[in-house]
Amino acid sequence: MRLIAEPCNRVSGEVLCPGDKSISQRIVMLGALLDHDLKVENFLSAADPISTMSALEMVGFKYQYLHDLNTVNILNSKKRVTDPDSTLDLGNSGTGLRLMLGFLGGLNIKADYIGDNSLSARPMARVLDPLSQMGIKYNSNAGKLPINYINSTPIKSFSYKLPVASAQVKSSILLAGLCSGAEIEIIEPTATRDHTERMLEFLGAKIEVDNNGDGRKIKLSGQLDSEVTYYDVPGDFSSAAFLIISALITKDSDLLIKNVGINKTRSGLLDVLLEMGADIKLTNQQNIMNEPRADIRVKSSELHGINIGGSIIANLIDEIPILCIAASFASGKTKIEGAEELRVKESDRLNAVARGLERLEINFVELDDGIIIDGGNNVNVKNININSYHDHRIAMSFLIASLRSTEAITVDDCSNIETSFPSFMHVMNRIGLNIHEA
């Protein structure tokens, strides 16, 4: 699918943020382990969470999915779980695959896994190695898909220090321990998104988090013990990021984004944008389902470039492509470093951003682990055509760049927007953009 974003110069209005993709994927796993039904609202009806839920159905978990209401009823079915009759296809979902390897491996489910071309190129050894040390064994294609179950004889106690900060690896190990009954200790050098820990605590697991000393230590023991029958998914901060930056880079804009998850391990972009001079205010702050959330009001701002690196990178890794768009229109230079993880996302996102900036004729220097962008730009280039590299965040980021272009921007291969923000075009057009299919 090819999308065209026509020039426009103002966004405004009020938007309800779509449900969080990471949390939607986790709750269909954790909720299925309860001894009773669980109703989930504001579930993200996008390709990634749906492919995860479909794979879980193939092993016997039961769901009632009400697409139009963004609601999933998770039915008490864990006693009927069994080995699947066919291969589990996780589509494009790296989160779904990595978490499933621990989750189903811990349940001793004999499953084989595949995915689309993008997912098949992504590294899985970072999950397979610690799971193997736990006693959950898989064969793989040199650390990539396809992945085939061998056997599961989990040890009763497992301690692991993450060599690279990764919420997906951490969560896979925790889910493996929860499902196999093992006591787990994880040490992460830098705090990564902690949705799994928060959800485990909310659903009654015995989990301890110690932020003192060298790194962040997480200990898990025991099973879920909760009578909770309802779960409300907060809005996805990564989706809100596109809305936030749309308002910041256009004149006379005033946008309210409601029910956004503002978990500190996810919302590092807010701190960066405030340092860059953004006019952003949080209202109606609450803690619901053990997750902080707020309404975010954003107004047009004169941004300036800064240096970005260190521990905050782990808390804004998914937002770096759209941050690069903001940096392109900020005054001065912006330097982003320590983001080598972007090389192994749905695409090599550093390369994809660099190639897109070339098409916009924006000056930059691509680094091994980041990028330096010369800001202060307006885009006056004709016949702009962007390669998204089949990456949803690249596609959405360069469609947003149309807000500072005098000419239309065409982005190829946008179908993957469905994986994380299926209402993107509708929402953006409602607040003032003009995006349509070619």
CORDA-V705818 format. One record per residue. N is the residue number from 1. RES is the residue in one small letter. SS is DSSP state (helix for helix, strand for strand, loop for the rest). OMEGA is omega in radians with two decimals (none if undefined). Layout:
n->{N;N}
res->{RES;RES}
ss->{SS;SS}
omega->{OMEGA;OMEGA}
This chain:
n->{1;2;3;4;5;6;7;8;9;10;11;12;13;14;15;16;17;18;19;20;21;22;23;24;25;26;27;28;29;30;31;32;33;34;35;36;37;38;39;40;41;42;43;44;45;46;47;48;49;50;51;52;53;54;55;56;57;58;59;60;61;62;63;64;65;66;67;68;69;70;71;72;73;74;75;76;77;78;79;80;81;82;83;84;85;86;87;88;89;90;91;92;93;94;95;96;97;98;99;100;101;102;103;104;105;106;107;108;109;110;111;112;113;114;115;116;117;118;119;120;121;122;123;124;125;126;127;128;129;130;131;132;133;134;135;136;137;138;139;140;141;142;143;144;145;146;147;148;149;150;151;152;153;154;155;156;157;158;159;160;161;162;163;164;165;166;167;168;169;170;171;172;173;174;175;176;177;178;179;180;181;182;183;184;185;186;187;188;189;190;191;192;193;194;195;196;197;198;199;200;201;202;203;204;205;206;207;208;209;210;211;212;213;214;215;216;217;218;219;220;221;222;223;224;225;226;227;228;229;230;231;232;233;234;235;236;237;238;239;240;241;242;243;244;245;246;247;248;249;250;251;252;253;254;255;256;257;258;259;260;261;262;263;264;265;266;267;268;269;270;271;272;273;274;275;276;277;278;279;280;281;282;283;284;285;286;287;288;289;290;291;292;293;294;295;296;297;298;299;300;301;302;303;304;305;306;307;308;309;310;311;312;313;314;315;316;317;318;319;320;321;322;323;324;325;326;327;328;329;330;331;332;333;334;335;336;337;338;339;340;341;342;343;344;345;346;347;348;349;350;351;352;353;354;355;356;357;358;359;360;361;362;363;364;365;366;367;368;369;370;371;372;373;374;375;376;377;378;379;380;381;382;383;384;385;386;387;388;389;390;391;392;393;394;395;396;397;398;399;400;401;402;403;404;405;406;407;408;409;410;411;412;413;414;415;416;417;418;419;420;421;422;423;424;425;426;427;428;429;430;431;432;433;434;435;436;437;438}
res->{m;r;l;i;a;e;p;c;n;r;v;s;g;e;v;l;c;p;g;d;k;s;i;s;q;r;i;v;m;l;g;a;l;l;d;h;d;l;k;v;e;n;f;l;s;a;a;d;p;i;s;t;m;s;a;l;e;m;v;g;f;k;y;q;y;l;h;d;l;n;t;v;n;i;l;n;s;k;k;r;v;t;d;p;d;s;t;l;d;l;g;n;s;g;t;g;l;r;l;m;l;g;f;l;g;g;l;n;i;k;a;d;y;i;g;d;n;s;l;s;a;r;p;m;a;r;v;l;d;p;l;s;q;m;g;i;k;y;n;s;n;a;g;k;l;p;i;n;y;i;n;s;t;p;i;k;s;f;s;y;k;l;p;v;a;s;a;q;v;k;s;s;i;l;l;a;g;l;c;s;g;a;e;i;e;i;i;e;p;t;a;t;r;d;h;t;e;r;m;l;e;f;l;g;a;k;i;e;v;d;n;n;g;d;g;r;k;i;k;l;s;g;q;l;d;s;e;v;t;y;y;d;v;p;g;d;f;s;s;a;a;f;l;i;i;s;a;l;i;t;k;d;s;d;l;l;i;k;n;v;g;i;n;k;t;r;s;g;l;l;d;v;l;l;e;m;g;a;d;i;k;l;t;n;q;q;n;i;m;n;e;p;r;a;d;i;r;v;k;s;s;e;l;h;g;i;n;i;g;g;s;i;i;a;n;l;i;d;e;i;p;i;l;c;i;a;a;s;f;a;s;g;k;t;k;i;e;g;a;e;e;l;r;v;k;e;s;d;r;l;n;a;v;a;r;g;l;e;r;l;e;i;n;f;v;e;l;d;d;g;i;i;i;d;g;g;n;n;v;n;v;k;n;i;n;i;n;s;y;h;d;h;r;i;a;m;s;f;l;i;a;s;l;r;s;t;e;a;i;t;v;d;d;c;s;n;i;e;t;s;f;p;s;f;m;h;v;m;n;r;i;g;l;n;i;h;e;a}
ss->{loop;loop;strand;strand;strand;strand;loop;loop;loop;loop;loop;strand;strand;strand;strand;strand;loop;loop;strand;loop;helix;helix;helix;helix;helix;helix;helix;helix;helix;helix;helix;helix;helix;loop;loop;loop;loop;strand;strand;strand;strand;loop;loop;loop;loop;loop;helix;helix;helix;helix;helix;helix;helix;helix;helix;helix;helix;helix;loop;loop;loop;strand;strand;strand;strand;strand;helix;helix;helix;loop;strand;strand;strand;strand;strand;loop;loop;helix;helix;helix;loop;loop;loop;loop;loop;loop;loop;strand;strand;loop;loop;loop;loop;helix;helix;helix;helix;helix;helix;helix;helix;helix;helix;helix;helix;helix;loop;loop;loop;loop;loop;strand;strand;strand;loop;loop;helix;helix;helix;helix;loop;loop;loop;loop;helix;helix;helix;helix;helix;helix;helix;helix;helix;helix;loop;strand;strand;strand;strand;strand;strand;loop;loop;strand;strand;strand;strand;strand;strand;strand;strand;strand;loop;loop;loop;loop;strand;strand;strand;strand;strand;loop;loop;loop;loop;loop;helix;helix;helix;helix;helix;helix;helix;helix;helix;helix;helix;helix;helix;helix;loop;loop;strand;strand;strand;strand;strand;strand;loop;loop;loop;loop;loop;loop;helix;helix;helix;helix;helix;helix;helix;helix;loop;loop;loop;strand;strand;strand;strand;strand;loop;loop;loop;loop;loop;strand;strand;strand;strand;strand;strand;loop;loop;loop;loop;loop;loop;loop;loop;strand;strand;strand;loop;loop;strand;loop;helix;helix;helix;helix;helix;helix;helix;helix;helix;helix;helix;helix;loop;loop;loop;loop;loop;strand;strand;strand;strand;strand;strand;strand;strand;loop;loop;loop;loop;loop;loop;helix;helix;helix;helix;helix;helix;helix;helix;loop;loop;loop;strand;strand;strand;strand;strand;strand;strand;strand;strand;strand;loop;loop;strand;strand;strand;strand;strand;strand;strand;strand;strand;loop;loop;loop;loop;strand;loop;loop;strand;strand;loop;helix;helix;helix;helix;helix;helix;loop;helix;helix;helix;helix;helix;helix;helix;helix;helix;helix;helix;helix;helix;loop;strand;loop;strand;strand;strand;strand;loop;loop;loop;helix;helix;helix;helix;helix;loop;loop;loop;loop;helix;helix;helix;helix;helix;helix;helix;helix;helix;helix;helix;loop;loop;loop;loop;strand;strand;strand;loop;loop;loop;loop;strand;strand;strand;strand;loop;loop;loop;loop;strand;loop;loop;loop;loop;strand;strand;strand;strand;loop;loop;loop;loop;helix;helix;helix;helix;helix;helix;helix;helix;helix;helix;helix;helix;helix;strand;loop;loop;loop;strand;strand;strand;strand;loop;loop;helix;helix;helix;helix;helix;loop;loop;loop;loop;helix;helix;helix;helix;helix;helix;helix;loop;loop;loop;strand;strand;strand;strand;loop}
omega->{3.12;3.11;3.08;3.06;3.13;3.12;2.97;-2.96;3.12;2.99;3.14;3.07;-3.09;-3.05;2.97;-3.06;3.10;-3.04;-3.07;-3.11;-3.11;-3.11;3.10;-3.13;-3.13;-3.04;3.11;3.02;-3.05;-3.14;-3.13;3.13;-3.14;-3.14;-3.14;3.13;3.11;3.08;-3.12;3.10;-3.04;3.01;3.14;-3.14;-3.12;-3.00;-3.08;3.11;-3.14;3.11;3.08;-3.14;3.13;3.10;3.11;3.09;-3.11;3.09;3.02;3.05;-3.02;-3.14;2.89;-3.03;3.14;-2.99;-3.05;-3.12;-3.07;-3.07;3.04;2.97;3.13;-3.04;-3.14;-3.02;-2.99;-3.13;-3.12;-3.09;-3.10;3.13;-3.12;3.12;-3.11;-3.10;3.09;-3.12;-3.12;3.07;-3.11;-2.92;3.03;3.09;-3.13;-3.11;-3.06;3.12;-3.12;3.14;3.08;-3.07;-3.11;3.06;3.10;3.09;-3.13;3.09;-3.10;-3.06;3.02;-2.96;3.01;3.08;3.13;-3.07;-3.14;-3.13;-3.13;3.14;-3.05;-3.07;3.12;-3.13;-3.13;3.03;-3.08;-3.10;3.12;3.08;3.09;3.10;3.09;-3.08;3.11;-2.94;3.06;2.85;3.11;3.07;-3.11;3.10;3.13;3.07;-0.05;-3.13;-3.06;3.11;3.03;3.10;-3.13;3.02;-3.00;3.03;-3.01;-3.13;-3.04;3.09;-3.06;3.04;-3.10;3.09;3.10;3.13;-3.13;3.11;-3.12;3.09;3.11;-3.09;3.12;3.13;3.13;3.13;3.09;3.12;3.13;-3.05;-3.11;-3.12;3.14;2.98;-3.02;2.96;3.12;3.04;3.09;-3.08;3.11;-3.13;3.05;-3.08;-2.95;-3.13;-3.10;3.13;-3.13;-3.13;3.07;3.11;-3.12;-3.11;2.91;3.08;3.08;-3.09;3.14;3.12;-3.12;-3.13;-3.13;3.07;-3.05;3.14;-3.11;-3.04;-3.14;3.10;3.13;3.02;3.11;-3.06;3.06;-3.13;-3.04;3.04;-3.13;3.13;-3.07;3.09;3.14;-3.10;3.08;3.08;-3.05;-3.13;-3.13;3.04;3.12;-3.11;3.13;3.10;-3.12;-3.06;3.03;-3.13;-3.09;-2.97;3.12;-3.11;3.03;-3.13;3.12;-3.00;3.06;3.13;-2.98;3.02;3.14;3.02;-3.10;3.04;-3.06;3.13;3.11;-2.88;3.09;3.12;3.12;3.14;3.14;-3.11;3.08;3.09;3.12;3.08;-3.07;3.03;-3.11;3.12;3.10;3.08;3.06;-3.12;-3.12;2.97;-3.07;-3.10;3.13;3.09;3.09;3.10;-3.08;2.90;-3.09;3.09;-3.04;3.08;3.10;-3.08;3.00;-3.10;3.05;-3.07;3.10;3.00;-3.06;3.13;3.11;-2.98;-3.09;-3.09;-3.13;-3.09;3.06;-3.00;-3.11;-3.09;-3.07;3.09;3.14;3.03;3.10;3.06;3.09;-3.13;-3.13;-3.09;3.03;3.07;3.09;-3.08;2.95;3.10;3.09;3.13;-3.09;-3.06;-3.11;3.09;3.13;3.13;-3.04;3.02;-3.14;2.95;2.89;-2.96;3.07;3.10;-3.12;3.08;-3.12;-3.13;3.09;3.11;3.05;-3.12;3.10;-3.11;3.06;-3.09;-3.13;2.96;3.11;3.12;3.07;-3.07;-3.11;-3.08;3.02;-3.06;3.00;-3.08;3.11;-3.03;2.75;-3.05;-3.14;-3.04;3.07;3.05;-3.13;3.09;-3.05;3.00;-3.13;-3.06;3.11;-3.08;-3.05;-3.08;3.05;-3.14;-3.10;-3.11;-3.07;2.95;3.08;3.14;3.10;3.13;3.11;-3.14;3.06;-3.13;3.11;3.06;3.09;3.11;-3.13;2.95;-3.06;-3.06;-3.09;3.00;3.13;-3.09;-3.01;-3.02;-3.03;3.13;-3.04;-3.06;3.13;-3.11;-3.11;3.12;3.14;3.14;3.00;3.11;3.13;-3.11;-3.13;3.10;3.13;none}
